[in-house]
Amino acid sequence: MKLSSLVFTVNLPHLVASVACPFAELYARGLLSESDAAKFEAVKRDPEAAKAILELHQRDAQPEPAPQSGGLIGPIIGGILDLPLGGGLLGGVLQPLTGVLAGLDVPTPQPQGHIIIPGDDPDHQFQAPGATDVRGICPTLNALANHGYISRDGITSFAEAANAVQTGYGFGYGLSVFLSALGLLAGGDLITGKYSIGGADSRVPNTIGPTLGLDKHGVFEIDGSITREDVHFGNNANFLLQRWEEYVNISNQYDGQFGAATQAYDNGLRYDYSRETNPEFLAGVAWFAVSHAERVFVYEGLANGTATGAGDANFANIGPFFLNETFPPEWFRRGVPFSLAGAFGEAAALFLANPRELGGNEGLGNFVPLDTNITSLTPAELGCFVLENFLDLAPNQIQPTVVNNLDTFSGFVKGTVAPFFIDDGYFNCNVTTFIEPSASAGVNQTGSQSSSGSPVNGAYPGIGVIAPDSEPS
């Protein structure tokens, strides 16, 4: 019996005592699965972790809530649907945007299921990026570009990227829309929906403000990442071979799997190093969400579903994404779409497996804790919190654009992101307004160093730098 099954049969206050027998013995003998062992360790450290594990199990035990089809779903203020720029969900599908966003295509649900990717599809075989093709810090997007699921030049769009993540990795519609919307906010042009998966690029318009690409520090690129250096030290684009080797070594402690236990251990290691050495280290809301979500995606999105549907997140399946940015041979997409609710639930459980204090350095040895305690929130509450603070997640250089075009950005989020969190049977958020970027927006001009492509261990030349002699990380 799995630990996740046990939580249905005991009262939460007695969970730790209950799992002590027989699960302590199973744990000591190494007979628990990696996932259950991580949960067992989390509950031993903090009984409150049982609450998150219970909620995660309850979510996993049921299919993703079916979207309502009785009418248009979106934020409601005073009993009136609040979709100033159109959008919203009708029958589970995003509706067209209007007004200034009328030219922005919206994602659509893509066929799902357990199939081989890319298989023998001639349109999606690997091609190394050319001299003008952009690649960035995200191996999943780089692989999609190298296989033509998004534009091979690395200039994608809100709709294209969301559709491709569904097709390539089996992510659910809501999760795919959420991630692509965040990418557009992080470094794209809201009016056209275009963004670069790398750094700033002239092929992305600057219709209402700077378009800096996904390499921009602060959203998808954060301190303490898996294979990149903190931006404070000068280059956050280049792949650090030493970090990758450390990551692999940690996985070898967990039967060669890049699963939850590996991710929790490595995440804590990266946090501790950055907090100790980076005087500008920041572990705020964006760090909490991204550092855990990106690691969840490794074992939920990149693991090989195989012909039997059992995910395998070993080196043979994970390594090609990081080192060659390609789908491994005989790689199967997951059979059940990974939902938005699942992503928040897994991220919360991963945090509880090896928690760290939120806050930031104001000089070395002067860590200032975050004055908002979000670590006690349930996964559903965390989702609502992130939705409410969605606009405030924009990088510093983008925030003045958000402030100056607040109605446009708010209308975009209300029409495309918020509907997946409202009246959905899981989050059920009652969010009617969004936190605006802070008054200091735009002050910090520190930026990422855009790479012409991402480093991939020499599989193809001229697209980045690997630093085998980098300082210990």
Secondary structure, DSSP 8 states (H G I E B T S, - for coil): --HHHHTTTS-GGGHHHHHTTTHHHHHHTT-S-HHHHHHHHHHHH-TTHHHHHHHHHHHHTS-------SS-B--EETTEE--TTB--EETTEE--B-GGGTT---------SS-BSSTT-GGGS-----TT----S-HHHHHHHHTTSS-TTSEEEHHHHHHHHHHHH-B-HHHHHHHHHHHHHHHEETTTTEEESSS--TTS--SSS----TTSBTTTB-TT-SSS--GGGS-SSS--HHHHHHHHHHHHTTTTB-SHHHHHHHHHHHHHHHHHH-TT-EESHHHHHHHHHHHHHHHHHSSB-TTTS--B-BHHHHHHHHHT-S--TT-B--SS-B-HHHHHHHHHHHHHHS----EEESSTT-EEE-SS--TTS-HHHHHHHHHHTTGGGS-TTTHHHHHHTHHHHHHHHHHHTGGGGSSSSS------S-----TTTT---------SS---TTSSSSS----TT----
